[in-house]
Structures are given as structure tokens and as C-alpha cells.
Amino acid sequence: MTATIPSEAPLTSTAAAGTASTGTPGTGTAMTDVVNPGAAATGITLPSPALRIPPAAPADAAAFFAARLTYQTDVSDVHASLESGAPGFVLLDSRAASGWDQGHVPGALHLPTADIPARAATLLDPAIPVITYCWGPGCDGATRAALALAQLGYQVKEMIGGIEYWIREGFPLETPTGLDHRTPDP
């Protein structure tokens, strides 16, 4: 999407400004130009920040998102799987002992990332997939743990959102004083 913006006038909505489409339908390259009626005097044309890089073709997007779901799952799906009683995976908390002691997902296995090479074979069955988690979106500990496990031959996924989003969803947290149920974020 391209926007032509006069230097002194704000960009108007596409309904007021008018649109013109370019590109090849069905290829993911179609883009819409948004033109501000007073912009001809300045000739300033800026791409839409969201579309500076155009969207992928639908088939490429489908392959990307399918691959992403192959490597990641979210806290809601993990919770539902654990609640079923037969999740089909081991949930692994890759945080240090101090994080584990603050609280963890009930039923999770504690195996800090640094200990995976030495201890995984004694704690994990290679035939059972592993889902890793750490603190949250700002932490790549679960990614590092998943990489270490994959390098050892385990099938692995990462629980995006980590313990932070587990807590934000209001799911139970096992703490030194028992199960803690917090109010979900609105």
C-alpha cells in the first residue's frame, strides 16, 4: 500500500481519498495506493508502514503458518491437553531452580536448559514429544531448550507465552504453598 501525503495536510481515509489497485490477483502482490487529494503539489509518496514488505502469496503464507504451528503451541492448547488426562507430551520447564521454586505449571518436569545435555536421556523418553516453556515472550529460554532437545533427537515444540501467559490466563500454578489460582487478565 502506498500513501501520497502532502507535507502540510494529514492523510485522509481511503474512502475520502480514493484508491487504486495494482499487482496480480491471487499472488499476494496486490497492493492498494491511497492518495491524498492535496498531495499532487508535494509529490511525497510513502509506503504504508504495515505493507513496506508486501504480504506473501497465499500458498507461501499457508506454508509458513503451518510450519510455525509445527514448532509452537500456546498456553490454552497445553492447558486443554493437560486437563484431558492424556496430553501425549511431557511439559518441560527450562527455567533455573529459582524460577521453578516461585511457581510452575502443575505436572511439568523441571529441567533447566543448561542441564539438558547431561540429564535428558535419564528423564525423557525419546518416543514422547516434549513441549518446553520458560518465563515468557521476552525470554528465549524455551527456544534454547527446544533446540538442545532437538539436537539430541527429541520431537519438541515450544509453548509460546511461557509461564507469564499461563498465569495471565488464570491457569493453576504450583507453588511451595500449594496450587495458586489467579484471576485471568481481562
C-alpha atoms as one frame of an Amber mdcrd trajectory, in Angstrom:
protein
   0.000   0.000   0.000   1.361   3.428  -0.898   0.224   6.711   0.560   0.870
  10.043  -1.093   0.950  12.630   1.656   1.147  16.412   1.290   3.672  17.953
   3.640   1.085  20.073   5.498  -2.149  18.056   5.274  -2.901  14.827   7.125
  -3.661  11.687   5.167  -7.394  11.250   4.784  -9.166   7.928   4.961  -9.201
   5.710   1.886 -12.900   6.389   1.475 -12.294  10.106   1.211  -9.035   9.837
  -0.679  -9.866   7.200  -3.277  -7.990   4.015  -4.077  -6.335   2.314  -6.976
  -5.201  -1.310  -7.044  -2.075  -2.670  -8.666  -0.490  -6.115  -8.771  -1.560
  -9.576  -9.784  -4.656 -11.001  -8.091  -4.033 -14.223  -6.166  -0.260 -13.809
  -5.987  -0.041 -11.856  -2.766   1.462  -8.919  -4.648  -1.699  -6.854  -4.997
  -1.270  -3.507  -3.313  -3.567  -0.517  -2.949  -2.442   3.056  -3.405  -4.014
   5.592  -1.079  -3.776   9.074  -2.481  -4.466  12.265  -0.535  -6.181  14.709
  -2.913  -3.854  17.598  -1.983  -0.673  15.540  -2.384  -0.010  16.257  -6.040
   1.635  19.542  -5.104   4.320  17.842  -2.981   4.745  14.504  -4.735   5.644
  12.763  -1.447   4.749   9.079  -1.678   5.300   6.814   1.334   4.566   3.106
   1.629   2.155   2.009   4.304   4.328   1.028   7.284   2.460  -2.272   7.550
   2.972  -3.094   3.872   6.504  -1.853   3.158   7.166  -5.527   2.583   4.102
  -6.924   0.790   2.223  -9.943   2.165   3.302 -13.368   0.977   1.394 -15.251
  -1.643  -1.414 -17.279  -0.029   0.361 -20.616  -0.589   3.579 -19.265   0.941
   1.657 -17.831   3.898  -0.114 -21.150   4.455   3.233 -22.996   4.434   4.746
 -20.505   6.884   1.860 -20.651   9.354   1.642 -24.440   9.142   5.374 -24.635
   9.865   5.022 -22.218  12.768   2.331 -24.403  14.338   4.654 -27.389  13.886
   7.184 -25.701  16.189   4.939 -23.811  18.612   1.792 -24.227  20.655   0.066
 -21.860  23.044  -0.808 -21.995  26.728  -4.509 -22.627  26.086  -3.827 -25.711
  23.979  -1.291 -27.007  26.511  -3.765 -26.453  29.353  -6.573 -28.232  27.485
  -4.235 -31.127  26.693  -3.119 -31.464  30.315  -6.728 -31.288  31.514  -7.634
 -34.165  29.188  -5.527 -36.514  31.298  -3.711 -37.833  28.239  -1.716 -34.925
  26.811   0.641 -37.067  24.718   3.700 -34.987  25.642   5.984 -34.047  28.506
   5.825 -30.399  29.542   9.305 -29.169  30.419  10.055 -26.054  32.465  13.507
 -24.910  31.344  13.950 -22.136  33.930  16.514 -22.095  36.704  15.611 -23.503
  40.134  14.771 -20.018  41.442  12.061 -19.618  38.782  10.722 -23.141  39.300
  10.503 -22.514  43.052   8.432 -19.351  42.508   5.797 -21.399  40.711   5.397
 -23.711  37.745   2.764 -25.462  35.670   1.383 -28.422  37.629   2.754 -31.666
  36.233   5.681 -30.019  34.436   9.133 -31.568  34.564  11.898 -29.262  35.748
  14.979 -29.489  33.548  16.974 -26.273  33.188  18.360 -25.699  29.707  21.971
 -25.991  30.884  21.246 -29.485  32.265  19.567 -30.898  29.163  22.657 -32.486
  27.569  23.589 -34.330  30.766  20.135 -35.261  32.090  17.630 -35.536  29.225
  18.352 -39.199  28.486  17.587 -40.207  32.079  14.403 -38.128  32.355  12.782
 -38.211  28.905  11.529 -40.940  26.598  12.624 -40.145  23.016   9.301 -41.566
  21.750   7.246 -38.928  23.608   7.200 -35.338  22.309   8.354 -32.558  24.633
   6.895 -29.071  24.973   9.207 -26.501  26.553   8.437 -23.266  28.338  10.312
 -20.560  30.216   9.370 -17.122  31.575   7.522 -15.518  28.660   7.710 -13.768
  25.303  10.774 -11.750  26.320  12.749 -14.893  27.138  14.258 -17.311  24.646
  14.977 -19.988  27.255  12.248 -22.267  25.902  13.655 -21.844  22.400  17.154
 -22.726  23.611  15.796 -25.749  25.487  13.845 -26.883  22.414  16.982 -26.523
  20.291  19.044 -28.573  22.763  16.394 -31.300  22.820  16.021 -31.354  19.028
  19.791 -31.699  18.699  19.562 -34.755  20.964  16.877 -36.294  18.738  13.683
 -35.394  20.623  10.482 -34.209  18.963   9.863 -30.833  20.517   7.616 -27.776
  20.453   7.743 -24.507  22.334   4.849 -23.185  24.442   4.686 -19.547  23.394
   3.891 -17.075  26.134   5.643 -19.157  28.784   4.680 -19.122  32.430   3.746
 -15.438  32.128   0.856 -16.137  29.784  -0.061 -19.297  31.693  -0.569 -17.076
  34.748  -2.311 -14.349  32.728  -4.864 -16.925  31.516  -5.666 -17.748  35.150
  -4.446 -21.334  34.895  -3.259 -23.033  38.108   0.272 -22.506  39.318   2.032
 -24.947  41.608   3.877 -23.055  44.337   5.677 -24.093  47.529   2.422 -23.437
  49.434   0.159 -25.397  47.059  -1.892 -24.591  43.977  -2.420 -20.909  43.250
  -5.340 -19.799  41.073  -5.052 -16.179  39.966  -7.688 -14.082  38.290  -7.259
 -14.129  34.496  -6.348 -10.895  32.742  -9.424  -9.232  31.246
